Amino acid sequence: MSVPRNEYPRPQLIRKDWLCLNGEWEFAIDDSHDLNADFPLKITVPFCPESKLSGIANTDFMTAVRYRRAFVIPTEWEGKRVILHFGAVDYQASVTVNNTYIGSHSGGYTPFSFDITDALKAGENVVTVFVKDDTRSNRQPTGKQSEKPESHGCYYTRTTGIWQTVWLEPVADSFIKNVNYVSDISSPAVSVCVKLSGSFSGKTLNIKTSYEGRHTGSAVAECISGYITVTIPLSEKQLWSVGDGRLYDTEITLCDGDTVLDAVCSYFGLREVGLTKKAFLLNGETVYGRWVLDQGFYPDGIYTAPSDEALKNDIVYSMQLGFNGARLHEKIFEPRFLYWADRLGYLTWGEYPNWGLALDSCDYIDCMLPEWLEELERDASHPSIIGWCPFNETWNYRHNSVVKLVYLATKAADPTRPVIDTSGNYHTITDIFDVHDYEQDPEKFASCYTDIKSGIIRDQIYRSEGESAQKPNGEPVFMSEYGGIRWSDSDGWGYGKGPETKEEFLDRYKKLTEAMLFNEDIMAFCYTQLYDVEQEQNGLMTYDRKFKFEPEIIKAINSQKAAIEQ
């Protein structure tokens, strides 16, 4: 049996030696903590048991599941520490190795790892993972996972348990734990921030940068603490830009005298983002955001793409339609998707799957903020991520203390990017005033946004609440959801009354989109959505990624020069 999804899962911190544990595991659907209990099923990891690719395809509620698999440590790893990594497990995971408890993690979207060295033995070892998952609890974020037995509206099939790669790595007693990059395009230079694990006294860090094989800079730093920051002047200025993801490579080694303790390969993009009162800036230049909503679902893998190529293709298809980026919606996408966005020059918004989590008080902040900060740490160095949005449509939570707290925590963790506090409504404190509007009449839609200069935005919230609705406070304005035009051969779900012909669809799409493009007070649009997801059939592609319309027609509409670009 071939090993599925066997590409290295962490592209910005690559080690040469590793062992992929994807493939067949023993599996059980129950809440038994008995390590000697039966595992009557077989499952293919990293696909969730709801998916066809897992071999289970059980779409009912599974509040607890168990995994087990045997593995053998390679003989050449002798004398090394062994780290067990999980890309993501939804939701609460408890791990044992050889009946020894190793650790646990809460949060269904971010990676975690454990040093399992002391629990290992010669020959065969056994890892067991117990997972609890309750999408109906209001105590865990679930994104677009359905809280009903069936999918409905814009809620889709659930994901339980392991849904990203599991792997092993050998390291020394001291090793490189994380790398972060901050660009300075004017010098040009890059600040490399390295987090170490283990003892660091007397050790040195060597960093080399290159571009397409050409040496561009280096530095050597003495390790005085477990967090080292080095600024490296660059001999070449290769700016990361839209459609042209120029990436620098880095080689980082941790040494004790002449002995190399750890060596990793990484990369970064040289770019800076910012805002004016009307526009988004990339490297100091106005870029109009032609963005699309991407849900990150797959017909056969649910949350998990069937292949690395499928991750790349979603970006390629989007760009063929004339989009230059996406909101990665109500889900933390896997690092391999971000790698392809980095390489292809695709602008993305990092979001959090807050739906399913009660936000009426700070009592539940422990169910959200730790994992959100884990995402910020994991993804901060991806040049493709140009902003953060921790919440989506926080209905009825006006002046919410949770939204404000998370916004402030996000800005403290990453001051280099703009932050939208909550997409659509209701804003508490935000860098961008964004709105959602699914009005299907193009003339009415356009007329609602003619008075932005006067501080009036007649979005769908304003139309229901009148003068008491929120108004912008000088922030740039972003139409972060619109369209959602239903087009399907079946009775699929969508927004409003669907058009009757392809010509009517394309005319409506053109006029709705031009209403945003030709408005000099709109900095960007985000169309709902790139592809259908299950019963929600309002995508520009089918769920199996077939274009519904000639992509050249959509691209021609999207690629028209925006008023803000004149």
N, C-alpha and C positions, 0 to 999 in steps of 0.2 A: 504493500500500500504506500503510495507516495504521500509525503508529508505536506498538508495543505498550508498555505500562507507561510512558507518557510523563508521568506526574505527577512533580513535583519530588521526587527521592529522599531528600533530607536535610532533613526538616521542621523541625529546630531550628536551622538555619543556612541561610536562604533568600536567594539573590540574584535580582534581577529578570532579569538577562541570563544565559542559558545555552543550550546546544545539546545536545539529546538525541541520542545516537548509537545508540539501540536501533533494531532493524529488521534488514534483510538485510545479512549479512556473507558474504564468501567463507570457505570452511572446508575443512580437510583433517584426516584422522585418520592421523597418522604422526609420527615423531620427527625429521624433517628440520629443521635449523636454517637451511637455505638460504632466504634471503629471496626468491630468484627462483624457488623451486619452485612447482609447480602447486597451485592450490586448486580441486579438482574439484567441490566441493559448495557449496551455499548453506545458510546457517543463519539462523534468526531469533533474534537477541539481544534480551532477556537470558535466554532459555530454554536449559537445558543440552542437549547433543546426545542424551542419553538420553530426553528428553521428546518427546511428540507435538507440542507447540506449537513446538518448534524446527524441525520439518520433517525432522529426521534420524531420531529414534526408534531409535537404536542402543544397546541395553542390554548389549552385551558390554563387556569391559574395554577401555578406551582409555587407555593409559599416557602418550600424548602427542597433543596436538591443536594446530592452528594456525588463527588467524583473521586476516582482512585486510579493511580497508574504506577507501574514499576519503571525504574530507570537505573542505569549503571553509570557511575562517574568514570570518564576516560582516565586511563592510567597516567597520562601525561599531566593531569591536573594534581598529581600527588604533591602535597606540601602547600597547596593553595587554599585560600578560603573559597567557599562556593556560595554564590548568591542565587536565590530562586526569585525570578521576576514574573509578575502578572501584569499584562497590559491593561486589562480592566475586567472586573467581575461585578455583576449586578445582583445583590446590593451589599449585603454583609457577609464577608468571607472569613472563615476560620480555617487555618492550615496546620496540618500535622505532617511530620516526616518520621517514618518508622515508629509510629504510635507516640511520638514526642510532640507536644504542642509547640508550634513555632511562632505563631502570631495571628493577628486578625486585622481587618481593614473594613471601614464603612465608607461607602461611596461607589456608585456603579460605573463611573466614567474615567477615573484616573488610575495611574499605575501605582503599584506598591511592590516591595521586595523584602526578602528576609535572608539573613545569613544562616544557612542550614548546616554549616560545617560540623558542629558538635553533635548533630543528630545522625550523621552519616555513618555507614559501616562498609566494610569491604563487600564487593559483589553487588547483589541486587538491593535497591532501596525502594521504598514505597511512599508516595506522597498522597495525602487525602485532603480534599477540600470540601468543607461543609458551607452551604450558602443559604441565607434566608433572604426572601424577596417578597415584599407586600406592597403592591402598587396602590392599594386602597387605604393605606394607613394615614395619609397626610403627613407622615413623618419621614418621607424620603422623596427626593425629586425623581420624576419619571419621564419628563419630556413629553413626547407624543405617544407614549405607551398607553393603551386603552385601559381604563378603570372598569370597563364592563367585560363580560365574557367574550364579546365579539368586537371587532373593529367598527368604528362609527364616525361619521363626520370627518374631522381632521385628527382623529386618534387612531392609532394603528396597532398591529400585533406587538405584544410585549416581548421583552428580552430578559431572560433569567440566567444567572450564573456566568460562566466564563464566556466572553465574547471577543477577546483579543488574545494575542499570542502569549504562551507560557514558555519561558526559557531559563536555562542555567548559564552562569558565567563564572569562570575562575578569576580570582583577584588576589593580590598580596594583602598583607595585614594593613597596609596603607594604600588607598586607591583614589581615583578621581570619581567623585559622585555626581557632579553636575557641572555644566559649562553654560555661561550666559554671555551674550555679546551686546555691546552698545556702540552704535556707529557715530562717527564724526565725519560728515561728508566734506566739510570745509578744509580740513587739514591735508589730505584725508588720513584717518586713523581709526582704529578699533580698540575698544577696551574689552579685554577678555577677563571674565570673572569666573574663577574656578573654585568649586567647593570640594573639599577633601574629606575622606573618612579615615579614621585611624589616627595614629601618631604622625606628626608632621615636622617635629623639631629636627633641624639639621638636614632636611631634604630640600631639593631644588625642583623647580618646575621649568620645563623647556617648551616654548611655543614657537611654531613656525607657521607662517601663512604663505599661501601661493594662489595664483590665478592661472588656470589652464596650464598648470605645470611650471609656471614661472615664479620664482621666489619673490615675495613682495614685502617681507618683514619678519622679524623674529625678536624674541626676548627670553631672558633667563631671570627667574625670580627665586629668592630664598623664601622658603615656607616658614613664616613666623607665626601664622595662625592657620586655622582650617579654612579660611576664605581669602583667596589671593586675587587681587585685581591688578592687571598689567595693561598699560596703554601702548599699542604698537603703531608707529607711523607706517603708512603703506606707500610703497614706491609707485603703485599704479592706482588710478582712480577709475574704478569700474562700477558705475551706479546700477543698483538693482532697479528695474523699472517695469512698467506694465507690458506684458507680453515678452519680456526679455529678462528672465531671472538670472542675471549674472551672479554667480556664487563664488566666493573665495573658499578654498580648502584650508583646514588647519590640522596640524599634527601636534598633539600635546603629550608630553612624557613626564612622569614623576620619577625622580631619580634619588637614590641614596648613594652618594659618591658616584662611582662608575656603574652601579647596578641600576638597571631600569626596573622599577617596581610596577609601573602601569603605563600603557600607551593606548591612546584613543585617537580616532580620526573624527573630524567634525567639519562644519562649514558655517558660513555666515553670509548675509547680504549687506552691502553698504548702501543704506538708505535712511532717510528721516521722513517722518510724517508730521503734519500739523494742520491747523485750521485758520481761516480768516472768518470774518463775520458772515461770509457767504459761501465759502468754498473749502473743499478738502485739498490739502497740499501734499504732494509727494516730491521730495527733494527740492522743495521751494517752488514747485510749479503746480498750477491748478490742474487737477484731474477730476473730470466729472465721473461720478460713480454710476456705471451701468451694471448694476448688480442684480442677482437673481437669488431666490430662496432655494436652498438645497437642504433637504430633510435628512439625507444620509441613510436612506433605507434601500434594501435590495430584495427582489422577489424571492430569491432562494436562500439568502443569508440573513435577512431582517436587518440587524444593526451592523453585520459584518460583511464587507465586500467579499465576493467569491475569490478575488485575485487582486494582486497589486495593480495589474493592468486596468481592472475595473475602476479602481480609485482614480487613476490617471485619466481614464476615458471620460469620467464625469466632468472633469475640468476641460478637456479637449472639446467635448460636445458643447459645453457652455460657451467657450470662446468661439466656436463655429457659429453660434447664434448671435454673436456680437456683444456678449457680456464680458466685462473685464474683472469680475469678481463675484463674490457670493456672501450672503449671510448663512453661516453654518448653523442651521436653525434648531433650537431646542435639543441640542446634542453636543457633546464634546467629541469631535472627530478624531480618528486615530492618527498618530504622528506620520504614518506613511502618506496619508492624504495631504497633510501640510507640506511634506517633502516635495510632492509633485507640484503643489501650488507655489512653493519657493522656486522650484526649477523652471516653471513655465511662466512666472511673472503674473500671478493671479491674486488679486486683492481679496482678503477674507476678513470677516468679522468673527472673532471668537465669542461664542455664546455659552450659556449654561442652561441645562434642561430643568428650569425651575417649576414647570407645571407638575402638579401632583403634591406640591409642598405648601402647606398653609403658611401664610405670610402676615397674619393679622397681629403678630407680636414678635418680640425678639426671643421668645421662649424656644423657637425652633431654629434659631440661627446656627446652632451647632450641627444641624442636619444639612447645612448648605455652605457656610463660609469656609470651613476647613478644606472641603473638596474644591471649591472655587479657587482658593489660594494654591492648591496643588496644581490646578490647571494653569494658573498664571506662571508658576515656576516651570512646569513642563514645557510650555509653549512660548515663553517670552522671547526666545531667540529666533523664531521663525519670521523672516522678513515679510512673508505674505500676509501675516496678521497685522492689520493696520488699525484695529480698534477693538475694544471690549464692550460686551453688553451682557451683564449678568442676569437680567430679568426680561421677560417678554410678557406684555399685556397683564400687568398686575391690576386686574379689575377691582375697582372699589377700594383700593388702598391709597387714599389720598394722603399726602404728606407723611408717607409711611416711614417709620424710623428704621425698619430693616433695609429698605431700599437705599436710604441715605447712608447708613452704616456701611453697606457693601460697596457703594460708590466710593466712599472715602477710603476704604481698605484697598480697593482696586487702584486708585490713584497713588496711594502710598506704596503699593507693591510695584507699580509700573507707571512712573510719571512720563514716559516717552510716548504714550499713545492716548488718543481721545477715548472717553468713556461715555456711553449712553447708559443712564441709570436703569431705565426700563423702556423697552421698545414698544411704542404705540400709546401707552398711557399707564398710569398717571405719573408725570415727571415730578421728582422731588428736588434733585440737584443733578444737572446734566451738562455735558459739553456740547451736545447736539440736540436740537428739538426735532424729534422724529415723530411721524404720524402714520397710522394705518388707515386706508380708505378703499373700500371695495365697491364704491359707486360704479355702476356699469354704463351709465349714460355719459359719454365723453364730454358733452357740452356742460352738463351740470358739474361733472368732475373738475373740469378746467376752471369753471367760474368760482369754485370754492377757494381757489388759491391765488386770486388776483389782488388781494389786499395785504399780502405778507409785509410789505413795507410799513403798513399802518399797525402792524402787530396783530392782525386778525387772520386766523387760519380756521376756515370753516370745515374742518375734518368731520368724520363720522361722530366723534365725541361732541364737538361743538354743535352739530346739527341736532343732537338729542338733548343737550343741556343748555344751549343758548349762551347768553352773555356770562353765565357763571362758569363756563368751561375754562380750562387752562389756556393761557396765551404764552407765546415765546417771550423770552427776556433777552433778546439780542443774540441768541445762539443761531448758527446756521441751521437751515431746515432740510430735512431728509424725508422723502416719501419711502418709508422702509417696508411697506407692504401695499400693493395695489394689484388690480387685475383679477387674478384667480379665475379667468374666464373658463367656464366649463365647456369642454369639447370631448365628447365620448360617444361611442356606438352603443353604450349601455346607459343605465340610469345612474351613472356615477354622481358623486356629490361634488358641488362646486359653489361658487358665489353668484347669486342672482340668476337671471334667466339666460341660458346659454344661447348663442347664435344658432341659426338654422343652416347656414352654409359656411364653407371655408372662406368665401369672399367676405361674408359678414364678420367672421371671426377676425380676419386680418385687418379689416377696416377698423373694428373696435380696438384691436391691439395697437394699431398705428396711432389712432387719435388719443387714446389714453396715455400712451407713452410720449407722444409729442407734447401733450399738455405739461409734462414734467420737463422734457428736454428744452422746450422753448420758454420756460419760465425762469427769468434771471435770478429769482430768489430761491430756487431749489438747487441744492448742491449735489443730489444724487437720487436715483430711484432704485427700488428693489422689487422686481416682478415676482409674483406668486403664480407658478413656481416652475422649476426646471423640468421635472418629470412627475407623472402621476404616482401616487402612493396608494396602493390597494384601492379602496372605494373613492378616495379623493382624486377625481380625474379632471384636474384643471391645469395639468402641466403642458409644456411645449413639446414634451416627449412622453411616450408611453412608459409604463413601469419597467418594461424590459428594454428601455433606452432606444426606442425607435422614434425618429422625428415624425411629428404629426403634420408638419408643414415643411416646405423647402427651407432649409436653414438660411439660405442666401437672402430670402425675403425678410425674415426676422432680423438678420444681421444688418441689412440695409436700413431698416427702421431704427434699430438701436444705435447705429454708427453715425447717424446724422449729428452734425456739430451742435452742441448744446449752447444755449444763450450765454451761459457763464464762461464758455470757451471762446466766445467771439473776440 
